[in-house]
C-alpha cells in the first residue's frame, strides 16, 4: 500500500466508524479525488460501502478509478468498480484495525 492508499484506508475506517456500519470503503478516481462511504442497510435500501463509493465517484463525474480500500466484513463484490474503471484496479480488503486481509484486483 502506498501512502495515497493508506489515506484511502483512513477514510474508509472513518466512514465505517462514524455510523457503526458493517463496512467502510474509499475509492480514488483517475484525478486523485477520494470518495468514502459506509454500508447502507435500510428496510427498502441495501447498498455496499464499495458500491456507494463508486456511485459517489460516478455522480461527481469520475471516468475511472486508481484504487479502492474496503474495511471489515466479507470480501467485496467488485463489479461496480470494474464497470467504472475496467480491469487491473487494486482493491485492498482490510480488517477493522486496518490490517490487509486480501489484495484483490478488478
Legacy VTK file of the C-alpha trace (Angstrom):
# vtk DataFile Version 3.0
C-alpha trace
ASCII
DATASET POLYDATA
POINTS 106 float
0.000 0.000 0.000
1.321 3.429 -0.969
0.884 6.493 1.257
-2.032 7.535 -1.002
-3.639 4.120 -0.472
-3.162 4.464 3.286
-5.199 7.689 3.066
-7.997 5.635 1.487
-7.737 3.222 4.410
-8.106 6.077 6.909
-11.136 7.434 5.026
-12.791 4.006 4.854
-12.224 3.323 8.550
-13.632 6.745 9.466
-16.729 6.283 7.284
-17.421 2.894 8.882
-16.787 4.122 12.409
-18.926 7.229 12.058
-22.144 5.189 11.873
-21.002 1.780 13.112
-21.593 0.226 9.691
-20.716 -3.298 8.648
-18.162 -1.992 6.127
-16.468 1.206 5.090
-14.904 1.886 1.706
-12.991 4.552 -0.149
-12.239 4.953 -3.852
-9.664 7.220 -5.514
-10.666 8.339 -9.001
-8.438 8.965 -12.010
-7.855 12.586 -10.974
-6.885 11.737 -7.382
-10.181 12.709 -5.755
-11.382 10.380 -2.991
-14.872 9.189 -2.098
-15.652 7.443 1.187
-18.791 5.652 2.260
-20.296 3.098 4.595
-22.711 0.244 4.125
-26.358 1.321 3.967
-28.832 -1.185 5.368
-32.407 0.063 5.454
-35.570 -1.986 5.004
-36.030 -0.597 1.487
-32.373 0.014 0.523
-29.254 -2.100 0.882
-26.016 -0.982 -0.739
-22.454 -1.986 -0.019
-19.895 0.561 1.049
-17.839 -0.016 -2.113
-20.830 0.270 -4.436
-21.836 3.523 -2.736
-18.318 4.952 -3.015
-18.323 4.061 -6.732
-21.756 5.693 -7.130
-20.472 8.870 -5.451
-17.487 8.936 -7.807
-19.693 8.497 -10.862
-22.113 11.179 -9.628
-19.153 13.555 -9.271
-18.063 12.925 -12.850
-15.315 10.331 -12.405
-14.457 8.396 -15.541
-12.119 5.899 -13.893
-10.518 4.801 -10.644
-6.984 4.186 -9.442
-7.553 2.169 -6.256
-10.029 1.217 -3.536
-9.991 0.052 0.080
-12.766 -1.849 1.859
-12.699 -2.190 5.650
-14.292 -5.084 7.557
-16.989 -7.518 6.543
-16.848 -10.093 3.802
-14.812 -9.899 0.634
-16.266 -7.121 -1.530
-18.035 -7.537 -4.847
-16.040 -5.643 -7.457
-18.492 -5.442 -10.379
-19.420 -1.753 -9.999
-15.780 -0.716 -9.634
-14.888 -2.764 -12.714
-17.745 -1.113 -14.628
-16.268 2.287 -13.788
-12.585 1.571 -14.174
-12.073 -1.695 -16.034
-9.647 -4.410 -15.032
-6.452 -4.228 -13.036
-7.599 -1.807 -10.337
-6.111 -2.733 -6.933
-8.537 -3.227 -4.042
-7.348 -3.844 -0.512
-9.738 -5.647 1.829
-8.722 -4.836 5.398
-9.950 -5.823 8.831
-11.443 -3.281 11.222
-7.989 -2.406 12.599
-6.651 -1.717 9.103
-4.576 -4.871 8.573
-4.732 -6.115 4.983
-6.754 -9.342 4.724
-6.592 -9.666 0.930
-5.214 -7.832 -2.069
-7.715 -8.044 -4.933
-7.947 -6.617 -8.430
-10.912 -5.848 -10.645
LINES 1 107
106 0 1 2 3 4 5 6 7 8 9 10 11 12 13 14 15 16 17 18 19 20 21 22 23 24 25 26 27 28 29 30 31 32 33 34 35 36 37 38 39 40 41 42 43 44 45 46 47 48 49 50 51 52 53 54 55 56 57 58 59 60 61 62 63 64 65 66 67 68 69 70 71 72 73 74 75 76 77 78 79 80 81 82 83 84 85 86 87 88 89 90 91 92 93 94 95 96 97 98 99 100 101 102 103 104 105
